[in-house]
Amino acid sequence: MAYVISAGLLGSAFVALLWVPSYAHLTPTLGGIPFFYWYSLLWLVINSGCQLVAYQLLVAGPRRRRIRDARGTSPTSQQGIRE
């Protein structure tokens, strides 16, 4: 499931920037900057967020789980609940 979510997030920027007719115009401007430029720059920020989420899903999350399992701790023992 994490792969599907990551592919969707990373594919969204790919599709949004390849679909040129959606942003190939000058208006509306933002602070005098044509739409084409600020739309492209906005997608840089959005894409970095998508990459962060994909990294958390595919690399960091599983790594934390492996480390936690290697130490032999469970989420309930970390909260102070005794079995």
Secondary structure, DSSP 8 states (H G I E B T S, - for coil): -HHHHHHHHHHHHHHHHH-GGGT-S--S-BTTB-HHHHHHHHHHHHHHHHHHHHHIIIIIHHHHHHHHHHHT--HHHHTT---
